[in-house]
Amino acid sequence: MKSWQFTRQEKIWMGLGNQALLDAPLTAFFSSRQCPGVAIRAAMSWALEQAQQRQPVVSGFHSLLEQSVLKVLLQARCPVVVVLARPVAGARLPTEWAEPLAQDRMAVVSAAASSGRLTEELAAQRNEWVAALASQIVVAHASPGGRLAALCDGWGYKGQRIRWLG
C-alpha cells in the first residue's frame, strides 16, 4: 500500500489508507486503561451509534476499551483513523486492518519522526495528535489524577469540546 504525507498544524504527517477521511469532521475517542463497567457500557453503546451514523472516529485505539470500540467500528464498516505513536513507514499493522484499508474505510497516520518503545510520553504525544485532528472529543473514562485526565483538562482550556460518557 502506498503511503502519503500531509501537513497540519505545522507537523508533517505520514499515512496509509484513505487520506480523504482526514477532511471529514472526526470524533476523537479516548479511554483510560482501567475504567468502570458503566463507562464500558456507555462506550460500546456510543460505538454502535457512531457505526450506524457512519461518523468517522479517530483514536490511538490503544487501551482495551479503545480496541473494543475499534472492533465494533470495523465490523460495522464505519470509517476510522488510527493514529500511531511510531512512524507509519515500516510499522507492522494488524492483519485485520488490511481489508478496511483496501476498502478505503480506514487511514493510519502518524507525525512521529522516530520509532522507539511506547512510553507514557509518546502515548501522551499521540493523544495530543488525535485531539488535534478531531473536531470533537469523546472520553469514556479518564482515571482521576491520570495522564488522560490531565490532557483533558488542557484540551478544555484550549476550548475543545469534550463529551464525557462514563
Residue frames relative to the residue before (quaternion, step in Angstrom):
aa qw qx qy qz dx dy dz
M 1.0000 0.0000 0.0000 0.0000 0.00 0.00 0.00
K 0.4334 -0.7207 0.4909 0.2275 3.52 -0.92 0.99
S 0.3260 -0.7381 0.5590 0.1908 3.57 -0.98 0.87
W 0.1515 -0.7622 0.6235 0.0860 3.54 -1.30 0.39
Q 0.2042 -0.7728 0.5815 0.1514 3.56 -1.25 0.17
F 0.0356 -0.7697 0.6370 0.0217 3.53 -1.28 0.47
T 0.3299 -0.7188 0.5744 0.2112 3.53 -1.28 0.35
R 0.1259 0.7622 -0.6259 0.1072 3.53 -0.93 0.98
Q 0.8467 0.0061 -0.0618 0.5284 3.53 -0.95 1.00
E 0.6825 -0.5410 0.2573 0.4188 3.52 0.91 1.12
K 0.5953 0.5131 -0.3845 0.4842 3.59 1.17 0.57
I 0.3237 -0.7035 0.5929 0.2208 3.52 -1.14 0.66
W 0.1465 -0.7953 0.5878 0.0215 3.53 -0.71 1.18
M 0.1999 -0.7267 0.6417 0.1416 3.54 -1.20 0.62
G 0.0214 0.8292 -0.5577 0.0290 3.55 -1.09 0.62
L 0.2230 -0.7063 0.6538 0.1549 3.47 -1.48 0.21
G 0.7282 0.4329 -0.3028 0.4366 3.56 -1.19 0.45
N 0.7907 -0.3356 0.2573 0.4427 3.52 -1.25 -0.58
Q 0.2734 -0.7949 0.5255 0.1317 3.57 -0.19 1.30
A 0.5880 0.6057 -0.3637 0.3938 3.61 1.10 -0.63
L 0.5402 0.6228 -0.4080 0.3921 3.61 1.15 -0.43
L 0.6340 0.5539 -0.3290 0.4278 3.58 1.13 -0.61
D 0.6246 0.5285 -0.3375 0.4655 3.59 1.26 -0.24
A 0.5928 0.5626 -0.3603 0.4497 3.59 1.25 -0.31
P 0.5470 -0.5610 0.4711 0.4050 3.60 -1.18 0.34
L 0.1690 -0.8140 0.5533 0.0527 3.58 -0.54 1.20
T 0.2462 -0.7309 0.6176 0.1543 3.53 -1.15 0.71
A 0.2920 -0.7580 0.5619 0.1561 3.56 -0.70 1.11
F 0.1205 -0.7829 0.6071 0.0638 3.56 -1.05 0.79
F 0.0104 0.7997 -0.5979 0.0538 3.55 -0.91 1.03
S 0.0808 0.7603 -0.6443 0.0169 3.50 -1.30 0.49
S 0.4974 -0.6186 0.5151 0.3234 3.54 -1.11 0.67
R 0.6598 -0.5191 0.3629 0.4043 3.57 -1.24 0.39
Q 0.7720 0.1958 -0.1190 0.5929 3.57 0.99 -0.78
C 0.1111 0.7944 -0.5892 0.0968 3.54 -0.89 0.92
P 0.5712 -0.6112 0.4240 0.3470 3.58 -1.17 0.52
G 0.6929 -0.5050 0.3410 0.3853 3.53 -1.28 0.47
V 0.6189 0.5508 -0.3519 0.4356 3.58 1.02 -0.75
A 0.6528 0.5009 -0.3110 0.4757 3.60 1.04 -0.73
I 0.6231 0.5329 -0.3360 0.4635 3.59 1.05 -0.74
R 0.6656 0.4940 -0.3020 0.4708 3.59 0.87 -0.93
A 0.6625 0.5050 -0.3066 0.4605 3.58 0.91 -0.89
A 0.6621 0.5123 -0.3054 0.4538 3.58 0.98 -0.84
M 0.6654 0.4912 -0.3135 0.4666 3.58 0.93 -0.79
S 0.6230 0.5120 -0.3348 0.4875 3.61 1.06 -0.69
W 0.6399 0.5225 -0.3146 0.4674 3.56 0.99 -0.87
A 0.6452 0.5263 -0.3212 0.4511 3.61 0.94 -0.88
L 0.6484 0.5072 -0.3159 0.4718 3.59 0.96 -0.81
E 0.6241 0.5372 -0.3203 0.4683 3.56 1.06 -0.80
Q 0.6629 0.4974 -0.2990 0.4730 3.60 0.92 -0.92
A 0.6435 0.5301 -0.3151 0.4535 3.55 0.99 -0.86
Q 0.6611 0.5053 -0.3100 0.4599 3.59 0.93 -0.87
Q 0.7225 0.4268 -0.2328 0.4916 3.57 1.04 -0.80
R 0.3355 -0.7541 0.4850 0.2891 3.60 1.32 -0.23
Q 0.2725 0.7696 -0.5174 0.2563 3.56 1.11 0.79
P 0.3911 -0.7324 0.4959 0.2542 3.65 -0.57 1.05
V 0.1522 -0.7885 0.5945 0.0402 3.55 -0.91 1.03
V 0.1402 -0.7713 0.6178 0.0613 3.55 -1.04 0.87
S 0.1947 0.7620 -0.5959 0.1625 3.57 -0.99 0.86
G 0.5208 -0.5674 0.5121 0.3802 3.49 -1.36 0.06
F 0.1879 -0.8240 0.5058 0.1729 3.56 1.31 -0.42
H 0.3322 0.7813 -0.4619 0.2568 3.55 0.91 0.95
S 0.6807 0.4549 -0.3103 0.4831 3.64 0.84 -0.87
L 0.6727 -0.5037 0.3469 0.4165 3.59 -1.21 0.37
L 0.6615 0.4873 -0.3161 0.4743 3.58 0.93 -0.80
E 0.6310 0.5187 -0.3357 0.4691 3.61 0.98 -0.76
Q 0.6460 0.5107 -0.3152 0.4718 3.60 1.01 -0.77
S 0.6388 0.5166 -0.3236 0.4694 3.60 1.03 -0.76
V 0.6327 0.5128 -0.3228 0.4822 3.57 1.03 -0.79
L 0.6281 0.5334 -0.3356 0.4563 3.60 0.96 -0.81
K 0.6428 0.5232 -0.3288 0.4527 3.61 0.92 -0.85
V 0.6442 0.5116 -0.3175 0.4716 3.58 0.94 -0.87
L 0.6809 0.4965 -0.2947 0.4505 3.59 0.84 -0.97
L 0.6767 0.4883 -0.2992 0.4628 3.59 0.91 -0.87
Q 0.6527 0.5118 -0.3179 0.4594 3.59 0.96 -0.82
A 0.7039 0.4382 -0.2503 0.4998 3.56 1.12 -0.70
R 0.4460 -0.7262 0.4173 0.3154 3.58 1.34 0.09
C 0.3245 0.7391 -0.5051 0.3054 3.55 1.14 0.76
P 0.4889 -0.6670 0.4626 0.3195 3.63 -0.96 0.72
V 0.0241 -0.8009 0.5979 -0.0216 3.57 -0.98 0.89
V 0.1762 -0.7234 0.6555 0.1264 3.51 -1.34 0.51
V 0.1538 -0.7798 0.6041 0.0585 3.55 -0.71 1.14
V 0.1760 -0.7743 0.6018 0.0851 3.56 -0.86 1.01
L 0.2293 -0.7851 0.5662 0.1022 3.55 -0.70 1.14
A 0.4347 -0.6760 0.5298 0.2708 3.55 -1.21 0.55
R 0.6945 0.3729 -0.2431 0.5652 3.57 1.32 -0.14
P 0.6625 -0.5084 0.3426 0.4305 3.62 -1.15 0.30
V 0.5374 -0.6204 0.4707 0.3238 3.55 -1.13 0.69
A 0.6313 0.5420 -0.3336 0.4433 3.57 0.96 -0.89
G 0.8349 0.1639 -0.1518 0.5029 3.56 -0.74 1.07
A 0.4857 0.6628 -0.4460 0.3548 3.61 1.24 -0.07
R 0.3334 -0.7079 0.5835 0.2175 3.57 -1.04 0.80
L 0.1623 -0.8119 0.5583 0.0526 3.52 -0.43 1.24
P 0.5949 -0.5728 0.4180 0.3785 3.59 -1.10 0.62
T 0.5647 -0.6267 0.4202 0.3344 3.57 -1.00 0.81
E 0.6358 0.5433 -0.3441 0.4269 3.62 1.05 -0.61
W 0.5967 0.5515 -0.3688 0.4515 3.60 1.26 -0.07
A 0.4963 0.6948 -0.4215 0.3055 3.61 1.18 -0.43
E 0.6933 0.4821 -0.2890 0.4511 3.60 0.81 -0.96
P 0.6938 0.4496 -0.3169 0.4649 3.66 0.72 -0.87
L 0.6116 0.5310 -0.3556 0.4664 3.61 1.09 -0.61
A 0.6813 0.4904 -0.2847 0.4628 3.58 0.89 -0.94
Q 0.7174 0.4324 -0.2392 0.4911 3.60 1.12 -0.67
D 0.4757 -0.7126 0.4033 0.3213 3.60 1.29 0.28
R 0.4651 0.6558 -0.4610 0.3755 3.58 1.09 0.74
M 0.7639 0.3008 -0.1419 0.5531 3.56 1.29 -0.06
A 0.0585 -0.7362 0.6705 0.0711 3.49 -1.30 0.56
V 0.1562 -0.7436 0.6432 0.0946 3.55 -1.15 0.71
V 0.0250 0.8287 -0.5533 0.0810 3.57 -0.61 1.16
S 0.0328 0.7787 -0.6266 -0.0056 3.54 -1.33 0.32
A 0.2672 -0.7285 0.6068 0.1724 3.52 -1.24 0.58
A 0.4008 0.7321 -0.4630 0.2984 3.58 1.29 0.17
A 0.3216 -0.7546 0.5462 0.1698 3.53 -1.00 0.90
S 0.8008 0.1059 -0.0538 0.5870 3.57 1.09 -0.60
S 0.4044 -0.7084 0.5231 0.2471 3.51 -1.18 0.56
G 0.1387 0.7577 -0.6285 0.1074 3.47 -1.27 0.44
R 0.6960 -0.4450 0.3469 0.4440 3.48 -1.29 0.02
L 0.5080 -0.6507 0.4682 0.3151 3.57 -1.01 0.83
T 0.0668 -0.7838 0.6173 -0.0095 3.53 -0.70 1.16
E 0.6720 -0.4650 0.3624 0.4482 3.57 -1.24 0.15
E 0.6345 0.5335 -0.3278 0.4532 3.58 1.05 -0.75
L 0.6638 0.4862 -0.3060 0.4788 3.61 0.95 -0.85
A 0.6328 0.5227 -0.3308 0.4657 3.59 1.02 -0.78
A 0.6509 0.5003 -0.3176 0.4746 3.60 0.97 -0.81
Q 0.6350 0.5218 -0.3236 0.4689 3.58 1.01 -0.81
R 0.6368 0.5165 -0.3211 0.4738 3.59 0.97 -0.86
N 0.6603 0.5046 -0.3135 0.4595 3.60 0.92 -0.85
E 0.6056 0.5306 -0.3475 0.4806 3.59 1.12 -0.64
W 0.6378 0.5193 -0.3233 0.4679 3.60 1.00 -0.81
V 0.6251 0.5329 -0.3347 0.4618 3.59 0.97 -0.87
A 0.6802 0.4905 -0.2897 0.4612 3.58 0.82 -1.00
A 0.6436 0.5346 -0.3215 0.4434 3.59 1.02 -0.77
L 0.6808 0.4834 -0.2869 0.4696 3.61 1.09 -0.63
A 0.6796 0.5462 -0.2680 0.4097 3.57 1.19 -0.56
S 0.3843 -0.6872 0.5633 0.2505 3.52 -1.25 0.53
Q 0.7758 0.0449 -0.0595 0.6266 3.58 1.30 -0.32
I 0.2851 -0.7580 0.5713 0.1330 3.54 -1.22 0.60
V 0.0967 -0.7637 0.6373 0.0361 3.54 -1.02 0.94
V 0.0762 -0.7932 0.6042 0.0067 3.57 -0.86 1.01
A 0.3458 -0.7383 0.5437 0.1993 3.56 -0.70 1.10
H 0.7639 -0.1951 0.1622 0.5934 3.55 0.96 -0.93
A 0.0627 -0.7510 0.6562 0.0395 3.53 -1.10 0.79
S 0.4156 -0.7228 0.4934 0.2477 3.57 -0.56 1.15
P 0.5142 -0.6524 0.4533 0.3232 3.58 -0.81 0.96
G 0.8180 0.2041 -0.1808 0.5065 3.56 -0.88 0.99
G 0.5671 0.6224 -0.3758 0.3870 3.60 1.25 -0.08
R 0.7131 -0.4577 0.3236 0.4211 3.55 -1.35 0.18
L 0.6550 0.5072 -0.3282 0.4539 3.59 0.91 -0.83
A 0.6267 0.5308 -0.3394 0.4585 3.61 0.98 -0.77
A 0.6509 0.5082 -0.3100 0.4711 3.59 0.99 -0.82
L 0.6404 0.5111 -0.3246 0.4726 3.59 1.00 -0.80
C 0.6412 0.5285 -0.3230 0.4530 3.58 0.97 -0.87
D 0.6174 0.5334 -0.3455 0.4636 3.58 0.99 -0.77
G 0.6693 0.5035 -0.2937 0.4608 3.57 0.94 -0.88
W 0.6487 0.5098 -0.3200 0.4658 3.58 0.97 -0.82
G 0.6270 0.5388 -0.3290 0.4564 3.57 1.04 -0.77
Y 0.6545 0.5041 -0.3072 0.4723 3.57 1.01 -0.81
K 0.6676 0.4828 -0.2958 0.4834 3.60 1.14 -0.58
G 0.5697 -0.6371 0.3607 0.3733 3.57 1.29 0.01
Q 0.4568 0.6620 -0.4780 0.3529 3.59 1.21 0.20
R 0.4295 -0.7057 0.5073 0.2452 3.55 -0.96 0.94
I 0.0897 -0.7891 0.6074 0.0178 3.56 -0.84 1.03
R 0.1523 -0.7578 0.6297 0.0778 3.55 -0.92 1.00
W 0.2201 -0.7791 0.5782 0.1010 3.57 -0.77 1.07
L 0.2729 -0.7837 0.5397 0.1416 3.57 -0.85 0.98
G 0.8256 0.2691 -0.1061 0.4845 3.58 0.83 -0.96
